[in-house]
Amino acid sequence: MREVASSAELGAATDAARQRGAGVGFVPTMGALHAGHRALLARARAENGFVVASVFVNPLQFGPAEDLASYPRDREADLAVLAAEGTDLAFLPAEGEVWPSPPEIRLRVGGLADRLEGLARPGHLDGVATVVAKLLHLVGPSRAYFGQKDAQQLAVVRRMVEDLAFPNQIVACPTVREPDGLAVSSRNAYLSATERERATALYRALSAGRDAFRAGRRDPGAVEAAARDLLEGAPGVEPDYVALVDPATFEPAKQAEAGQVLATAARVGRTRLIDNVIL
């Protein structure tokens, strides 16, 4: 595996791969790599001749009171994961390489940012869209891989690619979970042992909502209530939202239907976690 830190080196390597006829697969990450990232990398490896992964903690998607400074970073562990998963090129830029100065031109997400994570974290989805757009431009992949756990982010990236005619295919990969159902996440590292156990309430709540749908409930409020009741009754868990939404627009569902996203966010201790299931 080759490691590069500059956009010029990145571009030269991906150009050479394309000239050899290799399709380029891309996995953008913020590091602190875990089993979910491994699944993205494995899918990229299976579907492409050349795999690029980036590790970059993007400051544009953190608010003033959020955890940019304390976000988990472990360069050597990340490189070991990338190498083990057969990554060809690891792009590990400094902040000044991606943003030599604060960008004057940024993408602004429309209605998709007016609900759920967009409301809870103002500017977050704009920051995601802006950095993903730049990384897609720098890498030029045939396919880019994103996890379903960040379902609203996935919807934003898909819409951005569609609206701006990016020549990249966006591939969604299922959420990877621990044996007890907790979605793997870099932020799980913030949880104490007790909080880690309490955090399983998110998936149990979502499962209760999905079970209500499977049992025939078609009123979105009833599906949401089944999840919310369990979450609100869980000790040490402070719910933010439970919402049944359209997977492309994240507008509230008018009637519960297969394929919709049941999403939740909650705070466990000082850590804010998100999760979702697809009906």
C-alpha positions in Angstrom: 0.0 0.0 0.0 1.3 3.4 -0.9 0.8 6.4 1.3 0.5 10.0 -0.1 -0.2 13.3 1.5 -0.5 15.7 -1.5 -3.2 16.1 -4.1 -0.6 16.0 -6.8 0.6 12.6 -5.7 -2.9 11.4 -5.4 -3.8 12.6 -8.9 -0.8 11.1 -10.5 -1.5 7.7 -8.9 -5.1 7.5 -9.8 -4.4 8.8 -13.4 -1.9 5.9 -13.7 -4.4 3.4 -12.5 -7.0 4.6 -15.0 -4.5 4.5 -17.8 -3.9 0.8 -17.0 -7.6 0.2 -17.3 -8.3 -0.2 -13.6 -11.6 1.1 -12.2 -11.0 3.3 -9.2 -13.0 2.7 -6.0 -12.9 5.3 -3.2 -13.7 5.1 0.5 -13.6 8.5 2.2 -13.2 8.3 6.0 -12.4 10.5 9.0 -10.2 7.7 10.4 -10.7 5.8 13.7 -11.4 2.9 11.4 -13.6 0.1 12.5 -15.6 -2.9 11.2 -17.9 -0.6 9.2 -15.0 0.9 7.3 -13.6 -2.6 6.8 -16.9 -3.6 5.1 -16.7 -0.5 2.8 -13.1 -1.3 1.9 -13.9 -5.0 1.2 -16.7 -4.0 -1.1 -14.5 -1.5 -2.9 -11.7 -4.1 -3.2 -14.2 -6.7 -4.7 -15.5 -4.3 -7.3 -12.5 -2.2 -8.4 -9.1 -2.7 -9.8 -7.6 0.1 -7.7 -8.8 1.2 -4.3 -8.2 4.6 -2.7 -9.1 5.5 0.9 -8.8 8.9 2.5 -8.3 9.7 6.1 -9.2 13.3 6.8 -11.0 14.9 9.7 -12.9 17.6 8.0 -13.3 20.7 10.1 -16.1 22.1 8.0 -18.6 19.5 9.3 -18.0 20.3 13.0 -19.9 23.0 14.9 -18.2 25.3 17.4 -19.4 23.1 20.4 -18.6 19.8 18.7 -15.8 17.3 19.1 -13.3 18.3 16.4 -10.3 18.5 18.8 -11.1 15.3 20.6 -12.2 13.3 17.6 -10.4 10.0 17.8 -7.3 9.8 15.7 -4.8 6.9 15.4 -2.8 7.1 12.2 -0.9 3.8 12.7 -4.0 1.8 13.5 -5.8 3.3 10.5 -2.9 2.4 8.2 -2.9 -1.1 9.5 -6.6 -1.5 8.7 -6.2 0.0 5.2 -3.3 -2.3 4.4 -5.1 -5.4 5.8 -8.1 -4.7 3.5 -6.0 -4.5 0.4 -6.1 -0.7 -0.1 -3.8 0.4 -2.9 -3.5 4.1 -2.0 -4.0 5.8 1.3 -4.5 9.6 1.0 -3.7 11.2 4.4 -3.6 15.0 3.8 -3.0 17.7 6.3 -5.8 20.2 6.8 -3.8 22.8 4.8 -3.6 20.5 1.9 -7.4 20.1 1.5 -8.2 23.7 2.7 -5.1 25.9 2.2 -7.4 28.7 3.4 -11.0 28.7 4.6 -13.0 28.0 1.5 -15.0 31.0 0.2 -17.1 28.8 -2.0 -19.0 26.0 -0.3 -22.0 23.8 -1.2 -25.2 24.6 0.6 -27.6 21.7 1.1 -31.3 22.7 0.6 -34.3 21.0 2.1 -32.4 17.9 3.1 -30.6 20.0 5.7 -33.8 21.4 7.1 -34.6 18.3 9.2 -33.1 15.8 11.7 -29.3 16.0 11.5 -29.5 19.2 9.6 -31.4 20.9 12.4 -29.5 19.2 15.2 -26.1 20.2 13.7 -26.4 23.4 11.6 -23.9 23.5 8.8 -22.8 19.9 9.2 -24.3 18.6 6.0 -23.0 21.6 4.1 -19.6 20.7 5.3 -20.0 17.1 4.3 -21.2 17.9 0.8 -18.3 20.4 0.3 -15.6 18.0 1.3 -17.0 15.0 -0.5 -17.3 17.1 -3.6 -13.7 18.1 -3.4 -12.5 14.6 -2.6 -14.5 13.1 -5.5 -12.9 15.8 -7.8 -9.4 14.9 -6.5 -9.7 11.1 -6.7 -12.0 10.8 -9.7 -13.4 7.4 -8.8 -15.7 5.2 -10.7 -17.4 4.3 -7.5 -17.4 5.8 -4.0 -18.6 3.9 -0.9 -20.7 5.1 2.0 -22.3 3.4 4.9 -26.1 3.3 5.4 -25.7 4.2 9.1 -25.2 7.8 8.1 -28.4 7.7 6.0 -29.0 11.4 5.8 -25.4 12.0 4.7 -25.8 9.3 2.1 -28.9 11.0 0.8 -27.1 14.3 0.6 -24.2 12.8 -1.4 -26.5 11.0 -3.8 -28.5 14.1 -4.4 -25.3 16.2 -4.9 -24.0 13.7 -7.4 -27.3 13.8 -9.3 -27.9 17.5 -9.2 -24.4 18.5 -10.2 -23.8 15.7 -12.7 -20.8 14.2 -11.0 -19.5 11.2 -13.0 -19.3 8.9 -9.9 -21.5 6.0 -8.8 -22.4 6.2 -5.1 -22.5 2.7 -3.5 -24.4 2.3 -0.2 -23.3 -0.5 2.2 -25.4 -1.9 5.0 -24.8 -0.8 8.6 -22.4 -3.1 10.5 -23.4 -4.0 14.0 -21.9 -5.5 17.1 -23.5 -8.8 18.2 -25.8 -6.9 20.6 -27.0 -4.7 17.8 -25.1 -1.5 18.5 -24.0 0.1 15.2 -20.3 0.4 15.0 -19.1 4.0 15.1 -16.0 5.9 15.9 -17.9 7.7 18.6 -18.5 4.5 20.5 -14.9 4.9 21.8 -16.3 7.8 24.0 -18.7 5.4 25.8 -17.9 4.0 29.3 -18.7 0.3 29.8 -22.1 1.2 31.4 -22.9 3.7 28.6 -21.9 1.2 26.0 -24.5 -1.2 27.4 -27.2 1.5 27.5 -26.5 2.5 23.9 -27.9 -0.7 22.7 -31.3 0.9 23.3 -31.1 2.7 20.0 -31.2 -0.4 18.0 -33.7 -2.1 20.2 -36.0 1.0 19.8 -35.6 0.9 16.0 -36.3 -2.8 16.0 -39.5 -2.2 17.9 -40.6 0.3 15.3 -39.7 -2.0 12.5 -41.6 -4.8 14.2 -44.7 -2.6 14.5 -44.5 -2.1 10.7 -44.1 -5.8 10.1 -47.1 -6.4 12.3 -49.2 -4.3 10.0 -49.0 -0.8 11.4 -49.1 1.8 8.6 -49.5 5.0 10.5 -46.1 6.6 10.7 -46.9 8.0 14.1 -47.6 4.4 15.4 -44.3 3.1 14.0 -42.4 6.1 15.5 -44.2 5.7 18.9 -43.2 2.1 19.2 -39.6 3.1 18.8 -39.8 6.2 20.9 -41.5 4.5 23.8 -38.7 2.1 24.2 -36.1 4.7 23.9 -37.7 7.1 26.4 -37.9 4.2 28.9 -34.2 3.3 28.6 -32.1 4.5 31.5 -29.3 6.9 30.8 -30.5 7.7 27.3 -31.7 11.1 26.2 -33.7 10.9 22.9 -33.2 13.6 20.3 -35.6 12.4 17.6 -37.3 9.3 16.2 -38.6 9.8 12.6 -39.9 7.8 9.7 -38.7 9.4 6.5 -38.4 9.1 2.8 -34.8 7.7 2.1 -34.1 10.2 -0.7 -35.6 13.4 0.7 -35.8 12.7 4.4 -39.3 14.3 4.4 -41.7 12.8 6.9 -43.5 9.7 5.7 -47.2 10.1 5.0 -47.8 6.3 5.3 -45.4 3.7 6.4 -44.0 1.7 3.5 -41.2 -0.7 2.8 -37.9 1.0 1.9 -38.4 4.0 4.2 -35.8 4.9 6.9 -36.7 4.9 10.6 -34.0 7.1 12.1 -33.1 8.1 15.6 -30.5 10.1 17.5 -29.9 10.1 21.2 -27.4 11.1 23.8 -25.8 8.5 26.0 -23.7 10.2 28.6 -21.9 13.0 26.7 -21.9 11.1 23.4 -24.5 11.7 20.7 -25.2 8.6 18.6 -27.3 8.1 15.5 -28.7 5.0 13.9 -31.4 3.9 11.5 -33.1 0.8 10.0 -34.9 0.4 6.7 -38.4 -0.9 6.8 
